[in-house]
Amino acid sequence: MDEELRSLTERLRLESGGSTVYDRLLAADDPDTLAAVLTEPGQPLWARELAAFRLGLAGDRRAFEALVLLLNHRDPPRCASAAHALARLGDPRTARAAAALATNELRVAYALHPVRLLTRLRAPEAVPALITTLRRRLRPHDPYRRVALACVEGLGELGDPRAEPVLTEALAHPALAEAAVHALARIPRQRGSRRSIPGQR
């Protein structure tokens, strides 16, 4: 069993109270049965999440909208599961949706998993969105350090030279400085560049 699926099923089993509906959805082989849960009124959140996750792993794009909503949920485990399923889904709309969530200042408290998903997707939208999100997090007394750190690490993994200016700015922030040093070290130097990174020669 997929490890993320194992974690999700254990969590949702508790949420469902061990209902027979849970067992039916977990065992369902028919994608139409799962997809119906996403449109039927009155379905509990755990049932929608289980159905969307299973459809996402199967590459069924009917799960897309439900998974995007879960990606921006206030409950981090739901966000993490949705990000995993969206990465497996392969829907071309995913990167744009994740970028919109990552850069939405009204929902920045829930931007961690969209940022990580963008890094994993390595889509064209990823670098501009992470740069935008990180630059906003460099304001004085910004409380979203985990989001900022995920942006720094993601930009390092993506290794795009466009990120060099904002990563250089991040060096001035103690909570981000070490990660920024490592991220900058992963970005190829352009010809004639004289980049200076603390701790490196």
C-alpha positions in Angstrom: 0.0 0.0 0.0 1.1 3.5 -0.8 2.6 4.9 2.5 0.7 8.2 2.2 -2.5 6.1 1.6 -1.7 4.1 4.7 -1.4 7.2 6.8 -4.6 8.7 5.3 -6.7 5.6 5.8 -5.6 5.3 9.5 -6.6 8.9 10.1 -9.9 8.7 8.3 -10.8 5.4 9.9 -10.8 7.3 13.2 -12.7 10.2 11.8 -15.4 8.0 10.4 -15.9 6.1 13.6 -15.4 2.9 11.8 -18.5 3.3 9.6 -19.5 0.8 7.0 -19.4 3.6 4.4 -15.7 4.0 5.2 -15.1 0.3 4.5 -17.1 0.4 1.3 -15.1 3.4 0.0 -11.8 1.9 0.9 -12.7 -1.3 -0.9 -14.4 0.3 -3.9 -12.9 -0.7 -7.3 -15.3 1.4 -9.4 -14.0 4.9 -10.0 -17.6 6.1 -10.7 -18.5 5.0 -7.1 -15.7 7.2 -5.7 -16.5 10.1 -8.1 -20.1 10.1 -7.0 -19.1 10.8 -3.4 -17.6 14.1 -4.6 -20.9 15.4 -6.0 -23.5 13.9 -3.7 -24.8 16.3 -1.1 -24.4 15.6 2.5 -21.2 13.6 2.3 -18.9 14.0 5.3 -15.5 15.6 4.7 -13.6 12.3 5.5 -15.6 10.5 2.7 -14.8 13.2 0.2 -11.2 13.2 1.1 -10.9 9.4 0.8 -12.6 9.3 -2.5 -10.6 12.2 -4.0 -7.3 10.8 -2.7 -8.0 7.4 -4.3 -9.1 8.9 -7.6 -6.0 11.1 -7.6 -3.7 8.2 -7.1 -5.5 6.5 -10.0 -5.0 9.5 -12.3 -8.7 10.2 -12.5 -9.1 14.0 -13.1 -12.5 14.1 -11.5 -10.6 14.4 -8.2 -8.9 17.7 -9.2 -11.2 20.3 -7.7 -11.7 18.4 -4.4 -8.0 17.9 -4.0 -7.3 21.6 -4.7 -9.7 22.5 -1.9 -8.1 20.1 0.4 -4.6 21.4 -0.5 -5.6 24.7 1.1 -7.4 23.3 4.2 -6.7 24.5 7.7 -5.8 20.9 8.7 -2.1 20.1 7.7 -2.6 16.4 7.3 -5.3 17.0 4.7 -3.1 19.4 2.9 -0.2 16.9 2.8 -2.4 14.1 1.5 -3.9 16.3 -1.1 -0.5 17.4 -2.3 0.6 13.8 -2.6 -2.5 12.9 -4.6 -2.2 16.0 -6.9 1.4 15.1 -7.6 0.3 11.7 -8.8 -2.8 12.9 -10.6 -0.9 14.5 -13.5 -3.5 17.2 -14.2 -2.0 20.1 -16.2 -4.0 22.5 -14.1 -2.3 21.5 -10.9 0.7 23.8 -11.0 -1.4 26.9 -11.8 -3.7 26.1 -8.9 -0.8 25.5 -6.5 0.8 28.8 -7.5 -2.4 30.7 -6.9 -2.7 29.2 -3.4 1.0 29.8 -2.6 0.8 33.4 -3.5 -2.6 34.2 -1.9 -1.8 36.4 1.0 -5.2 35.9 2.5 -4.4 32.2 2.8 -0.7 32.3 3.5 -1.1 30.4 6.8 -1.9 27.4 4.6 0.7 27.9 1.9 3.2 25.4 3.1 2.0 22.4 1.1 1.2 24.3 -2.1 4.8 25.6 -2.0 6.2 22.1 -1.5 4.0 20.7 -4.3 5.2 23.4 -6.7 8.8 22.3 -5.9 7.9 18.7 -6.6 6.1 19.5 -9.8 9.0 21.6 -11.2 6.5 23.3 -13.5 7.1 26.7 -15.1 4.9 28.3 -12.5 7.0 27.1 -9.6 10.0 29.5 -9.6 8.0 32.8 -10.0 5.5 31.7 -7.4 8.1 30.7 -4.8 10.0 34.0 -5.5 6.9 36.0 -4.9 5.9 34.2 -1.8 9.4 34.3 -0.3 9.9 38.0 -1.0 6.7 38.7 1.0 7.9 36.6 3.9 11.1 38.7 4.2 9.1 41.6 5.7 10.0 42.5 9.3 8.2 40.3 11.9 6.5 38.0 9.3 5.2 35.0 11.3 5.2 32.5 8.5 8.8 31.2 8.8 7.9 27.6 7.8 6.5 28.9 4.5 9.6 31.1 3.9 11.9 28.2 4.7 10.0 25.9 2.3 10.4 28.6 -0.4 14.1 28.9 0.2 14.6 25.1 0.1 12.4 24.8 -2.9 14.2 27.4 -4.9 17.5 25.7 -4.1 16.2 22.4 -5.3 14.9 24.0 -8.5 18.3 25.7 -9.0 17.0 28.6 -11.2 19.2 31.7 -11.4 16.2 34.0 -11.2 16.0 33.1 -7.5 19.4 34.4 -6.7 18.4 38.0 -5.7 15.6 36.9 -3.3 17.8 34.2 -1.8 20.6 36.7 -1.2 18.1 38.9 0.6 17.1 35.8 2.7 20.7 35.6 4.0 20.0 38.6 6.3 17.3 36.6 8.2 18.8 34.3 10.8 16.0 31.7 10.6 16.6 31.4 6.8 20.3 32.2 6.4 21.7 28.6 6.6 19.1 27.3 4.1 19.7 30.3 1.8 23.4 29.5 1.8 22.8 26.0 0.7 20.1 27.1 -1.8 22.5 29.6 -3.4 25.2 27.0 -3.7 22.9 24.9 -5.8 22.2 27.6 -8.4 24.6 27.5 -11.3 26.8 30.6 -11.5 26.3 32.7 -14.6 29.4 33.7 -16.6 31.1 36.7 -15.0 29.1 36.3 -11.7 31.0 37.2 -8.6 28.5 35.9 -6.1 29.7 35.9 -2.5 28.0 33.5 -0.1 29.0 33.6 3.6 31.1 30.6 4.5 32.2 30.0 0.9 35.2 31.1 -1.0 
